C-alpha cells in the first residue's frame, strides 16, 4: 500500500489543464438572451429535450447547462418534463426507426407556435449512421427543424448561442 502511495506522489498530475470557458462570454450571452426572452416570452422559455437515438454525448452537454457554472435557469431558460408545456423541442441523435413515432407524437403534443432545434451532428445530418433500415437519419427527415446546432457534441456555449440565434430570428 505504501509503495502505491509513493508511486502516486512521485508521478504527480498527468492530465491536461482544463481551459475554463470565458465567464464574460457566458454572462454577455446570458444578458442578451434574457433580454430577448423577457420581450418575446414574458420572462421564461420552456425546452423539452428529446433523445431519439444518440450516444448521450449531447445529453451530457445539455445537462451541463443546468450545473452551477452555467446555471441557465437564471436567464429564464427552463427544461420541462412534458412536451405540452414546451416552447422548444431540443432533439438529439439520429432518429432511429423505433423512435420515429415517439418523435412525431412529441412534436404533435407540443403546442403551437413551437420551434425545433436539432442539436449535434447526428441530429443535423444523421452522423455516421445516415439513413438505413434502422435509422431515419436527420431529425429534418421526420419533423420540420428551425435551427441546427452542429458539433459532436456541441458545447454548452454553442447550445446557448444556437438558442439565442433562434430567438433572434
CORDAWO-V817317 format. One record per residue. N is the residue number from 1. RES is the residue in three letters. SS is DSSP state (helix for helix, strand for strand, loop for the rest). OMEGA is omega in radians with two decimals (999 if undefined). Layout:
n:N res:RES ss:SS omega:OMEGA
n:N res:RES ss:SS omega:OMEGA
This chain:
n:1 res:UNK ss:loop omega:3.13
n:2 res:UNK ss:helix omega:3.12
n:3 res:UNK ss:helix omega:3.11
n:4 res:UNK ss:helix omega:3.11
n:5 res:UNK ss:helix omega:3.11
n:6 res:UNK ss:helix omega:3.13
n:7 res:UNK ss:helix omega:3.12
n:8 res:UNK ss:helix omega:3.14
n:9 res:UNK ss:helix omega:-3.11
n:10 res:UNK ss:helix omega:-3.10
n:11 res:UNK ss:helix omega:-3.13
n:12 res:UNK ss:loop omega:-3.11
n:13 res:UNK ss:loop omega:-3.11
n:14 res:UNK ss:loop omega:3.14
n:15 res:UNK ss:loop omega:3.12
n:16 res:UNK ss:loop omega:3.04
n:17 res:UNK ss:loop omega:3.13
n:18 res:UNK ss:loop omega:3.08
n:19 res:UNK ss:loop omega:-3.11
n:20 res:UNK ss:loop omega:3.07
n:21 res:UNK ss:loop omega:3.12
n:22 res:UNK ss:loop omega:-3.12
n:23 res:UNK ss:helix omega:-3.14
n:24 res:UNK ss:helix omega:-3.14
n:25 res:UNK ss:helix omega:3.11
n:26 res:UNK ss:helix omega:-3.14
n:27 res:UNK ss:helix omega:3.12
n:28 res:UNK ss:helix omega:3.08
n:29 res:UNK ss:helix omega:-3.12
n:30 res:UNK ss:helix omega:3.13
n:31 res:UNK ss:helix omega:-3.13
n:32 res:UNK ss:helix omega:-3.12
n:33 res:UNK ss:helix omega:3.10
n:34 res:UNK ss:helix omega:3.13
n:35 res:UNK ss:helix omega:3.13
n:36 res:UNK ss:helix omega:3.14
n:37 res:UNK ss:helix omega:3.11
n:38 res:UNK ss:helix omega:-3.08
n:39 res:UNK ss:helix omega:-3.02
n:40 res:UNK ss:helix omega:-3.03
n:41 res:UNK ss:helix omega:3.13
n:42 res:UNK ss:loop omega:2.97
n:43 res:UNK ss:loop omega:3.13
n:44 res:UNK ss:loop omega:3.10
n:45 res:UNK ss:strand omega:-3.08
n:46 res:UNK ss:strand omega:-3.11
n:47 res:UNK ss:strand omega:3.00
n:48 res:UNK ss:strand omega:3.13
n:49 res:UNK ss:strand omega:-3.11
n:50 res:UNK ss:strand omega:3.08
n:51 res:UNK ss:strand omega:-3.09
n:52 res:UNK ss:loop omega:3.07
n:53 res:UNK ss:loop omega:-3.06
n:54 res:UNK ss:loop omega:3.12
n:55 res:UNK ss:loop omega:-3.14
n:56 res:UNK ss:loop omega:3.05
n:57 res:UNK ss:helix omega:3.13
n:58 res:UNK ss:helix omega:-3.13
n:59 res:UNK ss:helix omega:3.11
n:60 res:UNK ss:helix omega:3.12
n:61 res:UNK ss:helix omega:3.10
n:62 res:UNK ss:helix omega:3.09
n:63 res:UNK ss:helix omega:3.12
n:64 res:UNK ss:helix omega:3.12
n:65 res:UNK ss:loop omega:-3.12
n:66 res:UNK ss:loop omega:3.14
n:67 res:UNK ss:loop omega:-3.07
n:68 res:UNK ss:loop omega:-3.14
n:69 res:UNK ss:loop omega:-3.11
n:70 res:UNK ss:loop omega:3.05
n:71 res:UNK ss:loop omega:-3.03
n:72 res:UNK ss:helix omega:3.09
n:73 res:UNK ss:helix omega:3.11
n:74 res:UNK ss:helix omega:3.11
n:75 res:UNK ss:helix omega:3.11
n:76 res:UNK ss:loop omega:3.13
n:77 res:UNK ss:strand omega:-3.07
n:78 res:UNK ss:strand omega:3.02
n:79 res:UNK ss:strand omega:-3.10
n:80 res:UNK ss:loop omega:-3.08
n:81 res:UNK ss:loop omega:-3.09
n:82 res:UNK ss:loop omega:3.08
n:83 res:UNK ss:helix omega:3.13
n:84 res:UNK ss:helix omega:3.14
n:85 res:UNK ss:helix omega:-2.98
n:86 res:UNK ss:loop omega:2.97
n:87 res:UNK ss:loop omega:-3.05
n:88 res:UNK ss:strand omega:2.95
n:89 res:UNK ss:strand omega:3.11
n:90 res:UNK ss:strand omega:-2.99
n:91 res:UNK ss:strand omega:3.12
n:92 res:UNK ss:strand omega:3.05
n:93 res:UNK ss:loop omega:3.02
n:94 res:UNK ss:loop omega:-3.07
n:95 res:UNK ss:strand omega:3.07
n:96 res:UNK ss:strand omega:-3.12
n:97 res:UNK ss:helix omega:-3.13
n:98 res:UNK ss:helix omega:-3.13
n:99 res:UNK ss:helix omega:-3.10
n:100 res:UNK ss:helix omega:-3.14
n:101 res:UNK ss:helix omega:3.12
n:102 res:UNK ss:helix omega:3.11
n:103 res:UNK ss:helix omega:3.10
n:104 res:UNK ss:helix omega:3.12
n:105 res:UNK ss:helix omega:3.09
n:106 res:UNK ss:helix omega:3.12
n:107 res:UNK ss:helix omega:-3.14
n:108 res:UNK ss:helix omega:-3.13
n:109 res:UNK ss:helix omega:-3.14
n:110 res:UNK ss:loop omega:-3.10
n:111 res:UNK ss:loop omega:3.06
n:112 res:UNK ss:loop omega:-0.13
n:113 res:UNK ss:loop omega:-3.11
n:114 res:UNK ss:loop omega:3.07
n:115 res:UNK ss:strand omega:3.08
n:116 res:UNK ss:strand omega:3.08
n:117 res:UNK ss:strand omega:3.02
n:118 res:UNK ss:strand omega:-3.07
n:119 res:UNK ss:strand omega:3.12
n:120 res:UNK ss:loop omega:-3.10
n:121 res:UNK ss:helix omega:-3.13
n:122 res:UNK ss:helix omega:3.12
n:123 res:UNK ss:helix omega:-3.10
n:124 res:UNK ss:helix omega:-3.04
n:125 res:UNK ss:helix omega:-3.10
n:126 res:UNK ss:loop omega:3.11
n:127 res:UNK ss:loop omega:-3.13
n:128 res:UNK ss:loop omega:-3.10
n:129 res:UNK ss:loop omega:3.13
n:130 res:UNK ss:loop omega:3.10
n:131 res:UNK ss:loop omega:3.13
n:132 res:UNK ss:strand omega:3.12
n:133 res:UNK ss:loop omega:-3.09
n:134 res:UNK ss:loop omega:-3.00
n:135 res:UNK ss:strand omega:3.07
n:136 res:UNK ss:strand omega:-3.13
n:137 res:UNK ss:strand omega:-3.07
n:138 res:UNK ss:loop omega:3.10
n:139 res:UNK ss:helix omega:-3.12
n:140 res:UNK ss:helix omega:3.05
n:141 res:UNK ss:helix omega:-3.07
n:142 res:UNK ss:loop omega:3.14
n:143 res:UNK ss:loop omega:3.11
n:144 res:UNK ss:loop omega:-3.11
n:145 res:UNK ss:loop omega:-3.14
n:146 res:UNK ss:loop omega:-3.10
n:147 res:UNK ss:strand omega:3.05
n:148 res:UNK ss:strand omega:3.08
n:149 res:UNK ss:strand omega:-3.10
n:150 res:UNK ss:loop omega:3.09
n:151 res:UNK ss:loop omega:-3.14
n:152 res:UNK ss:loop omega:-0.22
n:153 res:UNK ss:loop omega:3.06
n:154 res:UNK ss:loop omega:-3.14
n:155 res:UNK ss:loop omega:3.07
n:156 res:UNK ss:helix omega:3.10
n:157 res:UNK ss:helix omega:3.09
n:158 res:UNK ss:helix omega:3.10
n:159 res:UNK ss:helix omega:3.13
n:160 res:UNK ss:helix omega:3.11
n:161 res:UNK ss:helix omega:3.11
n:162 res:UNK ss:helix omega:3.11
n:163 res:UNK ss:helix omega:3.09
n:164 res:UNK ss:helix omega:3.09
n:165 res:UNK ss:helix omega:3.11
n:166 res:UNK ss:helix omega:-3.13
n:167 res:UNK ss:helix omega:-3.13
n:168 res:UNK ss:helix omega:-3.10
n:169 res:UNK ss:loop omega:999
